[in-house]
């Protein structure tokens, strides 16, 4: 499995990773487009890539919103390796 770390959502949208991604791990707060903006843009373009959100801000309203809009998981920082692995396994089953 190839992993790509890109600097911003806009870079992802113009990269070849867009059609190859099996899962995305997105922070809610990213430079330029937010994680929610990217999630919305992917839906508008017809891409159904499983998304795991992460955030340092422990806000249950934001977490519920992300999950209601289709995120596979939402992890608050700091999170354990086990929690991330479980989220990845879930996301890859959804794919």
Rosetta blueprint (number, residue, H / E / L):
1 X L
2 X L
3 X L
4 X L
5 X L
6 X L
7 X L
8 X L
9 X H
10 X H
11 X H
12 X H
13 X H
14 X L
15 X L
16 X L
17 X H
18 X H
19 X H
20 X H
21 X L
22 X L
23 X L
24 X E
25 X E
26 X E
27 X E
28 X L
29 X L
30 X L
31 X L
32 X L
33 X L
34 X L
35 X H
36 X H
37 X H
38 X H
39 X H
40 X H
41 X H
42 X H
43 X H
44 X H
45 X L
46 X L
47 X L
48 X L
49 X L
50 X L
51 X E
52 X E
53 X E
54 X E
55 X E
56 X L
57 X L
58 X L
59 X L
60 X H
61 X H
62 X H
63 X H
64 X H
65 X H
66 X H
67 X H
68 X H
69 X L
70 X L
71 X L
72 X L
73 X E
74 X E
75 X E
76 X E
77 X L
78 X L
79 X L
80 X L
81 X H
82 X H
83 X H
84 X H
85 X H
86 X H
87 X H
88 X H
89 X H
90 X H
91 X H
92 X H
93 X H
94 X H
95 X L
